Protein backbone atom coordinates (compact mmCIF):
# COMPACT_ATOMS: atom_id res chain seq x y z
CA UNK A 1 0.00 0.00 0.00
CA UNK A 2 1.24 3.50 -0.79
CA UNK A 3 0.48 7.05 0.16
CA UNK A 4 -1.67 9.04 -2.28
CA UNK A 5 -1.65 12.76 -3.03
CA UNK A 6 -5.15 14.20 -3.47
CA UNK A 7 -6.85 17.37 -4.75
CA UNK A 8 -5.71 19.87 -2.09
CA UNK A 9 -2.27 19.63 -3.76
CA UNK A 10 -3.56 20.99 -7.07
CA UNK A 11 -1.71 24.24 -7.77
CA UNK A 12 -0.16 24.14 -4.28
CA UNK A 13 3.14 22.43 -5.00
CA UNK A 14 4.81 23.41 -1.73
CA UNK A 15 7.30 20.51 -2.15
CA UNK A 16 7.96 19.76 1.51
CA UNK A 17 6.93 16.19 0.72
CA UNK A 18 9.62 15.86 -1.93
CA UNK A 19 12.30 17.13 0.44
CA UNK A 20 11.54 14.55 3.17
CA UNK A 21 10.91 11.45 1.04
CA UNK A 22 13.73 8.97 1.77
CA UNK A 23 13.20 7.00 -1.46
CA UNK A 24 12.51 9.84 -3.93
CA UNK A 25 9.13 8.46 -4.98
CA UNK A 26 7.41 11.85 -5.33
CA UNK A 27 7.51 13.63 -8.66
CA UNK A 28 6.14 16.92 -9.87
CA UNK A 29 3.41 16.90 -12.48
CA UNK A 30 1.84 19.81 -14.33
CA UNK A 31 -0.57 20.84 -11.55
CA UNK A 32 0.44 18.77 -8.51
CA UNK A 33 2.83 16.18 -7.11
CA UNK A 34 2.37 12.41 -7.43
CA UNK A 35 3.65 9.44 -5.40
CA UNK A 36 4.92 6.39 -7.25
CA UNK A 37 3.05 3.48 -5.59
CA UNK A 38 5.72 1.00 -6.69
CA UNK A 39 8.52 2.86 -4.90
CA UNK A 40 6.70 4.30 -1.83
CA UNK A 41 7.79 2.51 1.37
CA UNK A 42 4.81 3.74 3.42
CA UNK A 43 7.00 5.66 5.89
CA UNK A 44 4.57 8.58 6.27
CA UNK A 45 7.24 11.29 6.18
CA UNK A 46 5.42 13.10 3.37
CA UNK A 47 2.05 13.02 5.11
CA UNK A 48 3.47 14.63 8.23
CA UNK A 49 4.86 17.69 6.40
CA UNK A 50 2.11 18.37 3.84
CA UNK A 51 0.90 21.93 4.51
CA UNK A 52 -2.49 21.32 2.84
CA UNK A 53 -3.15 17.82 4.23
CA UNK A 54 -3.41 16.33 0.74
CA UNK A 55 -1.60 13.05 1.48
CA UNK A 56 -3.34 9.92 2.72
CA UNK A 57 -2.53 6.25 3.12
CA UNK A 58 -4.21 4.53 0.17
CA UNK A 59 -6.86 2.80 2.28
CA UNK A 60 -7.66 6.07 4.10
CA UNK A 61 -8.26 8.28 1.06
CA UNK A 62 -11.63 10.03 1.51
CA UNK A 63 -14.29 8.58 -0.76
CA UNK A 64 -14.65 11.83 -2.71
CA UNK A 65 -10.90 11.71 -3.47
CA UNK A 66 -10.75 8.03 -4.61
CA UNK A 67 -10.05 9.00 -8.23
CA UNK A 68 -6.60 10.18 -7.11
CA UNK A 69 -5.55 6.61 -6.36
CA UNK A 70 -5.77 5.80 -10.07
CA UNK A 71 -4.40 9.21 -11.10
CA UNK A 72 -1.22 8.71 -9.04
CA UNK A 73 -0.63 5.29 -10.63
CA UNK A 74 -1.49 6.54 -14.13
CA UNK A 75 0.98 9.42 -13.84
CA UNK A 76 3.86 6.95 -13.42
CA UNK A 77 2.62 4.58 -16.11
CA UNK A 78 2.61 7.43 -18.64
CA UNK A 79 5.84 9.16 -17.58
ZAMARGU-4260 file (C-alpha; in steps of 0.2 Angstrom, whole numbers, plus 5000, padded with zeros to 4 digits):
<rodrens>
0) 5000/5000/5000 | 5006/5018/4996 | 5002/5035/5001 | 4992/5045/4989 | 4992/5064/4985
5) 4974/5071/4983 | 4966/5087/4976 | 4971/5099/4990 | 4989/5098/4981 | 4982/5105/4965
10) 4991/5121/4961 | 4999/5121/4979 | 5016/5112/4975 | 5024/5117/4991 | 5037/5103/4989
15) 5040/5099/5008 | 5035/5081/5004 | 5048/5079/4990 | 5062/5086/5002 | 5058/5073/5016
20) 5055/5057/5005 | 5069/5045/5009 | 5066/5035/4993 | 5063/5049/4980 | 5046/5042/4975
25) 5037/5059/4973 | 5038/5068/4957 | 5031/5085/4951 | 5017/5085/4938 | 5009/5099/4928
30) 4997/5104/4942 | 5002/5094/4957 | 5014/5081/4964 | 5012/5062/4963 | 5018/5047/4973
35) 5025/5032/4964 | 5015/5017/4972 | 5029/5005/4967 | 5043/5014/4976 | 5033/5021/4991
40) 5039/5013/5007 | 5024/5019/5017 | 5035/5028/5029 | 5023/5043/5031 | 5036/5056/5031
45) 5027/5066/5017 | 5010/5065/5026 | 5017/5073/5041 | 5024/5088/5032 | 5011/5092/5019
50) 5005/5110/5023 | 4988/5107/5014 | 4984/5089/5021 | 4983/5082/5004 | 4992/5065/5007
55) 4983/5050/5014 | 4987/5031/5016 | 4979/5023/5001 | 4966/5014/5011 | 4962/5030/5021
60) 4959/5041/5005 | 4942/5050/5008 | 4929/5043/4996 | 4927/5059/4986 | 4946/5059/4983
65) 4946/5040/4977 | 4950/5045/4959 | 4967/5051/4964 | 4972/5033/4968 | 4971/5029/4950
70) 4978/5046/4945 | 4994/5044/4955 | 4997/5026/4947 | 4993/5033/4929 | 5005/5047/4931
75) 5019/5035/4933 | 5013/5023/4919 | 5013/5037/4907 | 5029/5046/4912
</rodrens>
